[in-house]
Structures are given as C-alpha cells and as structure tokens.
Amino acid sequence: MRSPYPDVEIPDVSLTEFLFADGFGDRADAPAFLDGTTGKSLSYTQFVGYVEKIAAALAERGISDGDVVALFAPNLPEWAALFHGILRANGIVTSANSMYTAGELAHQLKDSGAKLLITVSPFLDRALPGAKEAGIEADHVLTIDAADGHESLADLLGTSATPPTANRTAQDTAVLPYSSGTTGLAKGVILTHRNLVANLCQVAVMGEVTSETKIMAFLPFFHIYGMTVMMNQGLHARATVVTMPKFDLEQFLTITSEHQVDRLYIAPPVAVALAKHPIVDKFDLSCVKAIFSGAAPLDGELGRAVAKRLDCIVLQGYGMTELSPVSHCMPDDRSDLDLNSSGFALPNIECKLVDPETGQEVGVGERGELWVKGPNVMVGYLNNSDATDATKDAEGYLHTGDIAVVDDEGVYSIVDRVKELIKYKGYQVPPAELEALLLTHDKIADTAVIGVKDAEGEEVPKAFVVKQAAGADLTEDEVMSFVAGKVAPHKKVRVVEFIDEIPKSASGKILRKDLRARENA
C-alpha cells in the first residue's frame, strides 16, 4: 500500500547543499539555534560561519573524504555546528549516546572507525578511556568547551584556513548513528545524504513547521529523532531550534514559556508529566500549538489528556533509526485521528503488512509485521551483512519487527512487537547485550532478559537468572548493581527473578514468550 500523499521530489544533492546552498534570505540574522539554559543564540549567518570554520579546521587536522568523526556531547547549538562542519569537511558523523560508559563508547568508536572524538569536558572521564580502548590518542579528543590538554571548539573556530572543496554526493554516507535494530548489539546504521534529505522532504509535507516556528529540542541530537526531526527540520524550515542539554521538567516549562516555544517534540514519559504534574499549572503555556510524540508508543488517553490540559494539538508518529527515522505520522491538520495510531505513511513510502508465521501479505484490519520501502530506508548496517540481510530484503523493504494494522483510510497503528528490543523511555535496550554482560558474572550460570511493565506502565528490563552452584548467596541487588556499573542508565536491569532454568528451543534460542507467559500468569 502506497502513501495516500503524492510523491515529493527529492533533490539529488548532499545534505549540506540541500540546507545551505540557497542562503537564508530574510532569516540571515534570525536565530537558528538558541541555548535555552543560557539564552545564547547563533543566527543563521553565524551558524554557517561556524560550519565553514569547523570544516576548514578539521581538514587541517587531517579529516578528509569519508573519514569518521564521533560526537559525544549533550544538546548544544555547537553540537549542530560541529555536525554540519564534519559533513562540510566531506566527513561522516557517528553520534554517540551521551549516557554511554567508556566501554560502550569504545565499541562504537572502534566499529565506526572514528579518527577523531569531539566531546565536552564533563564527559572526559568516559571519553578518554573509551578513546584509548578504541586506539584514539588523547590529542585526537577535542572538547567543545575549554579543557586542559585538549584542543577546543574555540581553537577550531580560530583557523585562518579555507574549507575544502565540497565533494559529497547524495549517495555518500552522511551519518552512522547506532541502533540495535530489531535485536542484538548496537550496530552502525549507514544513512546517506539522500536518506536524510529525503526524510526532510517527506516530513515537510506533514507538519506546519515554518520560519516562525520555535522547536523545543531536549531530546538528544545523537538520536536520529532529534537529529532529523528537531535539528535538521528546524534548519530546513529556517525555524529557531531551542536546545536543552538534559531534561528537567521545571526548566523545560520555564524555557517553553519564556521563549514562547510553540512546537514540542517529546517522548511518552514527558507526556505523563504534562498530563499529571501539578507544576505545569504554574506556567503560561498558551504559546504551545502542537506537541508531537515519538520514540515509543503514546497511549491515546494520555495524549488526549495533554491536549486538553494545554489546549493544543497532540500528534504521534512512528519511525526507526533505520528509516532516517520517520515513516509514519499524523499530519497537523488531522488531529481528529485516533491518538493510539501512528497516522499515515509519508510521501514516497510503500508499506506491506506480512504475517510473520506464514510470510503472506495481509489486508486491511489484519495484523502483520510492518515492512517499509522508500528513499529514507538505510543502506544497511556497517560491517554486518548478516544483520542487514535479516532486516532489509532484496526488494528494498525494511522489516521493522513491529506488528501493525491499517484501516481503509491508510492509517497505521502499531499493536505489538515481533522484535525482542525493550523500549525504556524511548531508548533502546537490547536484551542480548544485557544477557552477554550478566553471563560474565562468576555466580550466574544462565540468564534471559525481557521487558516488563513497572507501576507507572513503563517497560523496564527484567533479568531471569540461574545461579551457579557457588552463587547461593547472590542477591537481586547484587545483580542489578553489577549491571548498573557497566552500562548507560537506561539499560539498567530494574527487576531480577531467580529461576531454575531458562526456557530454550531445541536450537538453543531463548523462549522469551514462555518468560512473558510466566510474567502474565
């Protein structure tokens, strides 16, 4: 089934040319990015000046065609300038989760082949050991702010060199964000300039984002949702993107009110606060026109409660890193749609719903795995052809691992998951990664991890653990502490149950459905 929207033309150019080649007209002196916590802003003219200087400085430091540079920092206007400076230097960006441990960062740096790491001084305690493990020397770790022994953004901006000739084509790789896909360890997702340009063109049809729009960006730029929907959509529309380095409810409300932010992009946990927290009533949020929720399913009743309390429209969409990321969303002019749905397929997209048991395509009203084909679908996973082949078929359809239904109008609703991935507050938690880690504990003989609902209805990782004979004294707290010391906070195991045996198939595959059945018994 094709999108009900007519196809849009996708220019055959790099993201850099797409966003900046035509200049900024009457928006030249308008703020492109505004740091909500400090009030510091970068106009469009200043922003592109930063991009050109950064590109020139990176070229001086040996970055050239197709070299990978890692960004490991919170949301700041400078993050966006560095992102586009790397692309302008004909490089590739790999964006690292700012909550990563040194070990998790090292995996991404090694796998992506990063030559340079740019971070902030408060992250150096993780960035430096991560870089060292990946074979990146300390003098190849730069900081956005000033830090002893490291070149900073100010040093890059101080260059007198000229940027290299831009030579990236639409087909060249632009970014390598990391995703667990439908299962397994984090993998580099190869997204080209065309993938990113295409998704901006597709999204532009669905929402009323203009040069007058102020977009809230507390969701991280390192995540493809923040990267495309907030950062790059803002640039494309010549809007103003208001950044927050981390989420704090009172600060979020203060910034929204003070800077008259009219478009909020959120994940469902923030919707809970907006619907229920008493502090919301202390702020004048009449500036907010639209709230768009993504990264995890939003409950329709919760969304309606937010819409009523803030007197605005609430919309929902669906996507994956592998889709650059948006494939479906509710358009601004259709707030009448069921908020439990994900809206329509974007222009240029074709979908199938396929029965995962029979492999047969199913029709309207029937459940099937959502397959998506379009110009925003990734090239594949870096250094992992097996995972690519398991996720993207010969016809170009991406098998999402999510079960959906579609109605007569072409409105899709995600109703279940085939994939094993746990979504904790919108962040991916791959069970296989936690299982591999738990098995390194000398008192654990076997383990399996699934997602379970906590008291607030949030999906959290639960570990089923079989003790080694010598582990009689192993406690639940010990298991949770062991994991917490080695992973980013969103990956922590939050529930532990000791059992005698992990259920497995004849081929040795963990039978998670049996564990879920046990949980629901």
C-alpha positions in Angstrom: 0.0 0.0 0.0 1.4 3.3 -1.1 1.2 6.5 1.0 -2.0 8.4 0.3 0.1 11.5 -0.2 1.6 12.2 -3.6 5.3 11.6 -4.0 7.6 14.6 -3.4 10.7 15.5 -5.4 13.9 14.7 -3.6 16.9 16.8 -4.8 19.9 14.7 -5.8 22.3 16.7 -3.6 24.2 16.4 -0.3 22.5 17.4 2.9 25.0 20.4 3.1 23.9 21.7 -0.3 20.3 21.0 0.4 20.2 23.0 3.6 22.7 25.8 2.9 23.2 26.4 -0.8 20.3 28.9 -1.3 21.3 31.2 1.6 18.9 32.4 4.3 17.2 35.5 2.8 15.4 37.5 5.5 16.3 34.8 8.1 20.0 35.5 7.9 20.1 37.4 11.2 17.4 35.3 12.9 18.4 32.8 15.5 18.9 29.3 14.1 19.7 27.8 17.5 19.1 29.2 20.9 20.5 27.6 24.1 17.5 27.6 26.4 19.6 27.4 29.5 21.9 30.3 28.8 20.0 32.4 26.3 23.0 32.4 23.9 21.9 32.2 20.2 23.5 31.6 16.8 22.0 33.4 13.9 21.8 31.6 10.5 24.7 33.7 9.3 26.8 32.9 12.4 25.8 29.2 12.2 27.0 28.7 8.7 30.2 30.7 9.5 30.8 28.2 12.3 30.2 25.3 9.9 32.7 26.7 7.4 35.4 27.3 10.0 35.0 23.9 11.6 35.3 22.3 8.2 38.5 24.1 7.4 40.0 23.3 10.8 39.1 19.6 10.6 40.7 19.5 7.1 43.8 21.0 8.7 43.8 18.2 11.2 43.7 15.5 8.5 39.9 14.8 8.2 39.1 14.2 4.5 36.8 12.3 2.2 34.8 9.7 4.1 36.7 10.0 7.4 34.5 9.4 10.5 34.3 11.9 13.4 32.5 11.0 16.6 30.3 13.5 18.5 29.8 12.6 22.2 28.1 15.6 23.8 24.7 16.9 25.0 22.4 19.1 23.0 24.0 22.5 22.4 23.9 24.9 19.4 27.6 24.0 19.0 26.7 20.3 18.5 24.7 21.2 15.4 27.5 23.3 14.1 30.0 20.5 14.6 27.7 18.0 12.9 27.4 20.1 9.8 31.1 21.2 10.0 32.1 17.5 9.8 29.8 16.9 6.8 31.1 20.1 5.2 34.6 18.7 5.6 33.4 15.7 3.5 33.4 13.6 6.6 30.9 11.3 8.2 29.4 11.8 11.7 28.9 9.0 14.2 26.8 10.3 17.0 27.3 8.6 20.4 24.8 8.3 23.2 25.8 10.9 25.8 25.0 8.4 28.6 27.4 5.7 27.3 30.0 4.2 29.5 33.6 4.2 28.3 33.2 0.6 27.2 30.0 1.3 25.2 31.7 4.3 23.6 34.8 2.3 22.7 32.7 -0.2 20.8 31.1 2.5 18.7 34.5 4.3 18.1 36.1 1.0 17.0 33.3 -0.3 14.9 32.8 3.0 13.1 36.5 3.6 12.5 36.3 7.1 14.1 39.5 9.1 13.7 38.6 11.9 16.0 36.3 12.3 19.0 34.7 15.6 20.0 33.1 15.8 23.4 32.7 18.2 26.4 35.0 18.4 29.5 32.5 16.8 31.9 32.5 13.7 29.7 36.2 13.3 29.6 36.2 10.7 32.4 34.4 8.4 29.9 35.6 9.8 26.6 39.3 9.4 27.3 39.3 5.7 28.4 36.8 5.0 25.6 39.0 6.6 23.0 42.1 4.9 24.4 40.4 1.5 24.2 39.5 2.2 20.6 43.1 3.2 19.7 42.4 7.0 19.5 45.2 9.1 21.0 44.3 11.7 23.6 45.4 14.5 21.3 42.6 13.3 18.9 40.0 14.0 21.6 38.7 17.6 21.3 36.3 19.4 23.5 33.5 21.9 22.8 34.4 23.9 26.0 37.9 24.6 27.3 39.8 21.7 28.9 43.5 21.5 29.8 45.5 19.4 27.3 42.8 19.3 24.6 42.0 21.5 21.6 38.6 23.1 21.9 36.0 24.4 19.6 37.5 27.9 20.0 40.7 26.6 18.5 38.8 25.2 15.5 37.0 28.5 15.0 40.3 30.4 15.2 41.6 28.9 12.0 42.5 31.1 9.1 42.4 28.2 6.6 39.7 27.8 3.9 37.3 24.8 3.9 38.0 22.0 1.4 36.1 21.7 -1.8 32.7 20.0 -1.1 32.6 16.7 -2.9 29.9 14.6 -1.2 27.2 13.2 -3.4 23.7 12.2 -2.4 24.8 8.5 -2.4 27.7 9.0 0.1 27.3 8.1 3.7 26.5 11.1 5.9 25.9 9.6 9.4 26.4 6.4 11.4 24.0 6.5 14.3 24.0 3.3 16.3 20.9 1.2 16.7 20.1 -2.3 18.0 17.6 -2.7 15.1 15.2 -5.5 15.9 17.6 -7.4 18.1 21.2 -7.8 19.2 24.1 -5.4 20.0 24.2 -1.8 18.7 25.1 -1.6 15.0 26.1 1.3 12.9 23.3 2.4 10.6 24.5 3.6 7.3 22.4 6.6 6.3 23.3 8.6 3.2 22.9 12.2 2.4 20.0 11.2 0.2 18.3 9.3 3.1 18.4 12.4 5.3 17.4 14.8 2.5 14.5 12.5 1.6 13.2 12.3 5.1 13.2 16.1 5.5 11.3 16.5 2.2 8.8 13.8 3.3 8.3 15.3 6.8 7.8 18.8 5.4 4.5 17.8 3.8 3.1 16.5 7.1 3.7 19.3 9.6 3.2 23.1 9.7 6.8 24.0 10.5 7.8 27.4 9.2 10.4 30.1 9.7 8.1 31.4 12.5 8.2 28.1 14.4 10.2 27.7 17.6 11.1 24.0 18.1 12.0 22.6 21.5 15.0 20.2 21.4 15.7 18.5 24.6 15.5 15.0 23.0 19.1 14.2 22.1 20.6 15.2 18.7 22.7 12.0 18.9 19.4 10.1 18.4 18.1 10.2 14.9 14.7 11.6 16.1 16.5 14.7 17.5 18.9 14.8 14.6 16.3 14.8 11.8 13.0 16.0 13.3 14.4 18.8 15.5 17.8 19.8 14.4 17.7 19.4 10.6 14.0 20.0 10.2 14.5 23.3 12.0 17.3 24.3 9.7 15.3 23.3 6.6 12.3 25.4 7.7 14.6 28.3 8.8 12.9 28.0 12.2 14.5 28.5 15.6 15.6 25.4 17.5 15.7 25.9 21.3 18.1 23.4 22.9 18.3 21.9 26.4 21.4 19.7 27.3 19.3 17.4 29.5 15.6 17.2 30.5 14.4 18.9 33.7 10.7 19.5 33.9 10.7 22.9 35.6 13.5 24.1 33.3 11.7 22.7 30.3 8.5 24.6 31.3 10.4 27.8 32.1 12.2 27.8 28.7 9.0 26.9 26.8 7.2 29.8 28.4 10.0 32.4 28.4 11.0 31.8 24.8 7.4 31.2 23.5 8.2 27.8 22.1 5.2 26.7 20.0 6.2 23.2 18.9 7.3 20.5 21.4 8.8 17.2 20.3 8.6 14.7 23.2 8.7 11.0 24.2 5.8 9.5 26.2 7.4 9.9 29.7 7.2 13.7 29.2 3.5 13.3 28.2 2.9 11.8 31.6 4.4 14.8 33.3 2.5 17.3 31.1 -0.8 15.5 31.8 -0.4 14.9 35.6 2.3 17.0 37.3 0.9 19.9 39.3 3.9 22.2 38.5 2.6 22.5 34.9 -0.3 24.8 36.1 2.3 27.4 37.3 3.4 28.2 33.7 1.7 30.0 30.9 2.0 27.5 28.1 -0.6 29.2 25.8 2.3 29.6 23.2 2.3 25.8 22.6 0.4 25.0 19.4 1.5 21.4 18.7 3.1 18.5 20.6 4.5 15.6 18.6 5.3 12.4 20.4 7.7 9.7 19.1 10.4 7.2 20.1 7.9 4.9 21.8 4.1 4.3 21.6 2.0 7.0 23.2 -1.2 6.0 24.9 -4.2 7.7 23.2 -5.9 8.6 26.5 -2.7 10.1 27.9 -2.3 12.1 24.7 -5.8 13.5 24.9 -5.3 14.5 28.5 -2.2 16.5 27.4 -4.1 18.1 24.5 -7.0 19.1 26.9 -4.7 20.5 29.6 -2.5 22.6 27.3 -5.2 23.4 24.8 -3.1 22.3 21.8 -3.0 19.5 19.2 -1.1 16.3 20.1 0.2 14.1 17.3 2.1 10.8 17.1 4.4 9.3 14.6 6.4 6.1 14.0 9.9 5.5 12.9 13.3 3.8 13.4 16.9 4.9 13.1 17.0 2.6 10.0 14.2 4.8 8.4 16.1 8.1 8.9 13.8 8.0 11.1 10.2 8.9 10.2 8.0 6.6 8.1 4.5 7.4 9.5 3.0 10.3 11.3 -0.2 12.2 12.0 -0.3 15.4 10.0 -1.0 18.7 11.7 -4.4 19.0 10.0 -5.6 15.6 11.2 -5.7 15.8 15.0 -9.0 14.0 14.7 -7.2 10.7 14.1 -7.2 8.1 16.8 -4.2 9.1 19.0 -3.4 5.4 19.5 -2.4 5.3 15.8 0.8 6.4 14.1 -1.0 8.2 11.2 -0.3 7.8 7.6 2.7 6.6 5.6 4.8 9.6 4.5 5.1 10.5 0.8 7.3 8.2 -1.4 6.7 5.3 1.0 5.2 1.9 0.3 4.2 -0.5 3.1 3.3 -4.1 3.4 1.9 -5.9 6.4 3.1 -9.5 6.4 2.1 -12.4 8.6 5.3 -13.4 10.5 4.3 -17.0 10.6 3.2 -17.6 7.0 5.1 -14.8 5.2 1.9 -13.9 3.4 0.8 -10.3 3.0 -2.3 -9.4 5.0 -5.1 -6.9 4.3 -6.9 -4.0 5.9 -7.7 -4.7 9.5 -5.4 -7.7 9.8 -2.3 -7.8 11.9 1.1 -8.2 10.3 4.7 -7.2 10.5 5.2 -3.7 9.1 7.6 -3.6 6.1 8.6 -0.2 4.7 10.1 0.8 1.4 11.2 4.3 0.4 14.1 6.7 -0.1 14.6 7.1 3.6 15.4 3.4 4.2 19.0 2.8 5.3 21.7 1.3 3.1 22.4 -1.3 5.7 24.4 -2.0 8.9 28.1 -1.2 8.9 30.3 -4.2 8.9 27.4 -6.5 9.4 25.9 -8.0 6.2 24.1 -10.8 8.1 22.1 -8.3 10.1 21.5 -6.2 7.0 20.1 -9.2 5.1 17.9 -10.2 8.1 16.4 -6.7 8.2 16.2 -5.4 4.6 15.1 -7.7 1.8 16.1 -7.9 -1.9 13.1 -5.7 -2.9 14.3 -2.9 -0.5 11.7 -3.4 2.2 12.8 -2.8 5.8 11.3 -5.4 8.1 10.6 -3.3 11.2 9.9 -6.1 13.7 6.7 -4.2 14.7 3.2 -5.6 14.3 0.7 -3.2 12.8 -2.8 -2.9 11.4 -4.0 -0.5 8.8 -7.6 0.8 8.2 -9.4 1.7 5.0 -8.1 5.3 5.1 -4.5 4.2 5.3 -4.0 4.9 9.0 -1.5 2.6 10.7 -1.5 1.5 14.3 1.4 -0.3 16.0 -0.2 -3.1 18.1 2.7 -5.4 19.1 6.3 -6.3 18.6 8.0 -9.2 16.9 11.4 -7.9 17.9 13.0 -8.5 21.3 14.1 -4.9 21.8 13.0 -3.3 25.1 12.0 0.4 24.8 12.7 2.2 28.1 11.5 5.8 28.0 12.1 5.8 24.2 15.6 4.4 24.5 16.6 1.0 23.0 17.6 -1.7 25.4 18.8 -4.8 23.6 18.3 -7.9 25.8 21.2 -9.8 24.2 23.6 -7.1 25.3 22.5 -7.4 29.0 22.4 -11.2 28.8 26.0 -11.2 27.5 27.1 -8.9 30.3 25.3 -10.9 33.0 26.9 -14.1 31.9 30.3 -12.6 32.7 29.3 -12.7 36.4 31.0 -15.7 38.1 27.9 -16.5 40.1 25.5 -16.6 37.2 25.1 -19.8 35.1 22.4 -18.6 32.7 20.1 -15.6 32.1 17.5 -14.1 29.9 16.2 -10.5 29.8 12.7 -9.3 28.8 10.7 -6.1 29.1 8.1 -5.9 31.8 5.8 -3.1 32.9 6.5 -1.2 36.1 4.0 0.5 38.4 3.9 3.5 36.0 3.3 1.4 33.0 6.8 1.9 31.7 8.6 -1.0 30.1 11.7 -1.9 32.1 14.4 -4.7 31.7 13.8 -7.7 33.9 16.5 -10.4 34.2 15.7 -14.0 34.9 18.8 -15.5 36.5 20.0 -19.1 37.1 22.7 -19.2 39.8 25.9 -21.1 39.6 26.2 -23.7 42.4 28.6 -21.3 44.1 26.2 -18.4 43.9 23.8 -19.4 46.6 24.3 -16.0 48.3 23.8 -13.9 45.1 21.0 -11.3 45.7 18.8 -9.3 43.4 20.5 -6.1 44.4 23.9 -7.6 43.6 22.8 -8.5 40.1 21.3 -5.0 39.5 24.4 -3.3 40.8 26.7 -5.4 38.7 24.9 -4.3 35.5 24.5 -0.7 36.6 28.2 -0.3 36.9 28.8 -1.3 33.3 26.0 0.2 31.2 24.3 3.5 30.5 21.5 4.3 33.0 18.6 3.5 30.6 20.0 -0.1 30.2 20.0 -0.9 33.9 18.2 -4.1 35.0 15.4 -3.0 37.2 13.8 -6.3 38.2 15.5 -9.7 38.9 14.0 -13.1 39.4 16.0 -16.2 40.2 14.7 -19.4 38.4 16.0 -22.9 38.0 16.2 -23.0 34.2 16.0 -20.6 31.2 13.4 -22.0 28.7 15.0 -22.6 25.3 14.1 -24.1 22.0 15.8 -27.2 20.6 18.2 -24.9 18.7 19.1 -23.1 22.0 17.1 -19.9 21.3 15.7 -18.3 24.5 11.9 -18.7 24.5 11.0 -15.2 25.6 7.3 -15.9 25.0 7.4 -18.5 27.8 9.0 -16.0 30.1 6.4 -13.4 29.2 3.7 -16.0 29.8 5.2 -16.7 33.2 5.1 -13.0 33.9 1.5 -12.7 33.0 0.3 -15.8 34.7 
